[in-house]
């Protein structure tokens, strides 16, 4: 069974800056995954790509047909993929 989200050798550049370089990702049904890293590591770019707001410059990305993508600012969501952002006060 293929993963619900799959990315292979993903790269996104903004001018001379590589936001993502050679990223591989696979998320299976029922799996919970978090993305952590320092500022500028490409976390937001990755989520923008997953939700279709950003296209990879190279590599392949596939979203399963049964996946419901959404961005949210709440902890609880319907079944699917959601991004929860934290902004320190």
Backbone as JSON, one array per atom type, in Angstrom:
{
  "sequence": "XXXXXXXXXXXXXXXXXXXXXXXXXXXXXXXXXXXXXXXXXXXXXXXXXXXXXXXXXXXXXXXXXXXXXXXXXXXXXXXXXXXXXXXXX",
  "N": [[0.85, -1.19, 0.0], [0.65, 2.19, -0.92], [2.17, 5.12, 0.6], [0.34, 7.74, 2.33], [1.22, 10.34, 1.99], [3.91, 11.2, -0.02], [7.2, 12.1, -0.68], [10.04, 12.63, -2.69], [13.41, 13.35, -2.9], [13.01, 16.16, -2.75], [13.21, 19.58, -3.6], [13.34, 23.04, -3.06], [13.91, 26.29, -4.03], [14.63, 29.68, -3.29], [15.56, 32.17, -5.04], [18.96, 32.34, -4.53], [18.85, 30.76, -2.29], [18.46, 27.69, -0.72], [15.59, 26.34, 0.34], [14.52, 23.84, 0.75], [16.25, 20.82, 0.31], [16.9, 17.91, -1.25], [14.97, 16.4, 0.22], [13.34, 13.64, 1.62], [10.25, 12.05, 2.2], [7.73, 10.2, 3.79], [4.52, 9.37, 4.73], [2.42, 7.3, 6.43], [-0.89, 5.81, 6.67], [-2.6, 6.57, 9.66], [-0.35, 7.38, 10.97], [1.44, 9.69, 13.0], [3.17, 12.62, 12.6], [5.73, 14.93, 13.26], [7.28, 18.04, 12.48], [10.21, 19.53, 13.14], [12.61, 22.11, 13.76], [15.22, 24.62, 13.4], [14.7, 28.2, 12.91], [14.3, 29.07, 9.53], [14.82, 26.58, 8.49], [13.18, 25.36, 6.64], [10.67, 24.39, 7.27], [8.08, 25.66, 7.07], [8.01, 26.03, 4.31], [7.95, 23.34, 3.48], [5.39, 22.56, 4.5], [3.78, 24.33, 3.06], [4.2, 23.31, 0.53], [3.12, 20.73, 0.81], [0.41, 21.37, 1.14], [-0.13, 22.42, -1.33], [0.39, 25.07, -1.9], [2.91, 25.77, -2.62], [5.21, 24.78, -5.12], [7.46, 22.09, -5.8], [10.83, 22.68, -6.9], [12.37, 20.66, -7.87], [12.3, 17.05, -7.8], [9.83, 14.68, -6.63], [6.42, 14.7, -5.59], [3.67, 13.31, -3.95], [0.27, 13.15, -3.13], [-2.03, 11.16, -1.5], [-5.17, 9.92, -2.78], [-7.24, 9.83, -0.93], [-6.7, 11.7, 1.0], [-7.35, 14.51, 3.01], [-6.53, 17.73, 2.91], [-5.68, 20.5, 4.98], [-5.22, 23.7, 6.5], [-4.93, 24.81, 9.82], [-5.71, 26.56, 12.88], [-6.23, 25.41, 15.2], [-6.09, 22.75, 17.65], [-7.62, 20.42, 17.39], [-8.8, 18.53, 14.65], [-10.62, 17.47, 11.71], [-10.37, 14.18, 10.23], [-7.37, 13.89, 8.47], [-4.76, 15.96, 7.13], [-3.08, 18.45, 8.88], [-1.78, 21.68, 9.71], [-0.34, 23.14, 12.48], [0.47, 26.15, 13.74], [2.77, 27.91, 15.8], [3.16, 30.86, 17.46], [5.3, 32.66, 19.34], [4.54, 34.7, 22.21]],
  "CA": [[0.0, 0.0, 0.0], [1.48, 3.4, -0.94], [2.01, 6.08, 1.69], [-0.64, 8.79, 2.07], [2.02, 11.45, 1.47], [5.25, 10.75, -0.39], [8.07, 13.05, -1.36], [11.35, 12.07, -2.98], [14.44, 14.28, -3.38], [12.35, 17.45, -2.92], [14.04, 20.78, -3.5], [12.7, 24.33, -3.32], [14.88, 27.38, -3.9], [14.18, 31.06, -3.41], [16.79, 32.83, -5.49], [20.12, 31.52, -4.24], [18.69, 30.1, -1.0], [17.77, 26.4, -0.77], [14.7, 26.15, 1.49], [14.5, 22.38, 0.89], [17.24, 20.23, -0.58], [17.02, 16.46, -1.11], [14.11, 15.92, 1.3], [12.5, 12.46, 1.4], [9.17, 12.05, 3.18], [6.65, 9.23, 3.59], [3.61, 9.34, 5.88], [1.45, 6.23, 6.25], [-2.17, 5.95, 7.34], [-2.56, 6.43, 11.11], [0.92, 7.87, 11.51], [1.52, 11.09, 13.44], [4.5, 13.1, 12.28], [5.97, 16.34, 13.54], [8.43, 18.61, 11.79], [10.83, 20.52, 14.01], [13.89, 22.6, 13.29], [15.44, 26.03, 13.67], [14.21, 29.17, 11.94], [14.97, 29.0, 8.24], [15.14, 25.19, 8.12], [12.31, 24.93, 5.55], [9.44, 23.77, 7.78], [6.92, 26.3, 6.46], [8.05, 25.71, 2.88], [7.48, 21.97, 3.35], [3.95, 22.53, 4.68], [3.18, 25.02, 1.91], [4.26, 22.38, -0.58], [2.15, 19.67, 1.08], [-0.94, 21.9, 0.92], [-0.28, 22.87, -2.7], [0.67, 26.49, -2.04], [4.28, 25.87, -3.16], [5.57, 23.64, -5.96], [8.9, 21.8, -5.71], [11.63, 22.97, -8.09], [12.75, 19.34, -8.37], [11.82, 15.96, -6.98], [8.43, 14.31, -6.84], [5.57, 14.73, -4.41], [2.37, 12.72, -4.22], [-0.71, 13.13, -2.05], [-3.01, 10.1, -1.75], [-6.5, 10.37, -3.19], [-8.16, 9.9, 0.21], [-6.19, 12.66, 1.97], [-8.02, 15.8, 3.1], [-5.52, 18.68, 3.38], [-6.2, 21.78, 5.47], [-4.44, 24.44, 7.49], [-5.8, 25.14, 10.94], [-5.05, 27.17, 14.03], [-6.73, 24.71, 16.39], [-5.45, 21.46, 17.86], [-8.47, 19.34, 16.91], [-9.17, 18.63, 13.23], [-11.21, 16.28, 11.12], [-9.34, 13.28, 9.71], [-6.62, 14.49, 7.38], [-3.47, 16.55, 7.43], [-3.25, 19.84, 9.31], [-0.59, 22.34, 10.24], [-0.6, 23.99, 13.63], [1.6, 27.04, 13.89], [2.93, 28.5, 17.12], [3.83, 32.15, 17.44], [5.54, 33.07, 20.73], [3.99, 36.02, 22.58]],
  "C": [[0.89, 1.25, 0.0], [1.19, 4.3, 0.25], [0.95, 7.12, 1.32], [0.01, 10.05, 1.52], [3.4, 10.9, 1.16], [5.99, 11.86, -1.11], [9.45, 12.43, -1.53], [12.26, 13.14, -3.57], [13.86, 15.67, -3.66], [13.33, 18.6, -2.74], [13.19, 22.0, -3.86], [13.75, 25.4, -3.06], [14.15, 28.72, -4.03], [15.4, 31.87, -3.77], [17.96, 31.89, -5.25], [20.02, 30.72, -2.95], [17.89, 28.8, -1.18], [16.92, 26.24, 0.48], [14.56, 24.66, 1.79], [15.5, 21.82, -0.11], [17.35, 18.73, -0.3], [16.16, 15.85, -0.02], [13.31, 14.7, 0.83], [11.5, 12.39, 2.53], [8.18, 10.95, 2.81], [5.82, 9.18, 4.87], [2.53, 8.3, 5.57], [0.16, 6.52, 7.02], [-2.0, 5.7, 8.84], [-1.3, 6.96, 11.75], [0.81, 9.34, 11.89], [2.97, 11.52, 13.27], [4.62, 14.56, 12.67], [7.23, 16.77, 12.79], [8.98, 19.7, 12.7], [12.17, 20.94, 13.41], [14.02, 24.08, 13.57], [14.78, 26.92, 12.62], [15.01, 29.04, 10.65], [15.29, 27.59, 7.76], [14.26, 24.67, 6.98], [11.0, 24.3, 5.98], [8.2, 24.35, 7.1], [6.87, 26.01, 4.97], [7.55, 24.29, 2.64], [5.96, 21.9, 3.49], [3.22, 23.25, 3.55], [3.18, 24.12, 0.68], [3.24, 21.26, -0.39], [0.73, 20.15, 0.79], [-1.16, 22.46, -0.48], [-0.02, 24.35, -2.93], [2.04, 26.75, -2.65], [4.54, 24.63, -3.98], [7.07, 23.37, -5.81], [9.6, 22.18, -7.01], [12.14, 21.67, -8.71], [12.3, 18.29, -7.37], [10.37, 15.68, -7.29], [7.68, 14.32, -5.52], [4.2, 14.2, -4.79], [1.52, 12.74, -2.96], [-1.75, 12.08, -2.42], [-4.39, 10.67, -2.03], [-7.45, 10.55, -2.02], [-7.75, 10.93, 1.26], [-6.95, 13.98, 1.86], [-7.03, 16.78, 3.71], [-6.18, 19.96, 3.85], [-5.18, 22.41, 6.41], [-5.39, 24.86, 8.59], [-5.01, 25.84, 12.03], [-5.59, 26.56, 15.32], [-6.07, 23.34, 16.48], [-6.3, 20.32, 17.3], [-8.85, 19.59, 15.45], [-9.95, 17.4, 12.84], [-10.07, 15.4, 10.63], [-8.67, 13.94, 8.52], [-5.29, 15.01, 7.87], [-3.7, 18.0, 7.81], [-1.93, 20.38, 9.81], [-1.0, 23.25, 11.38], [0.63, 24.85, 13.83], [1.6, 27.65, 15.27], [3.71, 29.78, 16.97], [4.04, 32.58, 18.88], [5.02, 34.47, 20.99], [5.11, 37.03, 22.74]]
}
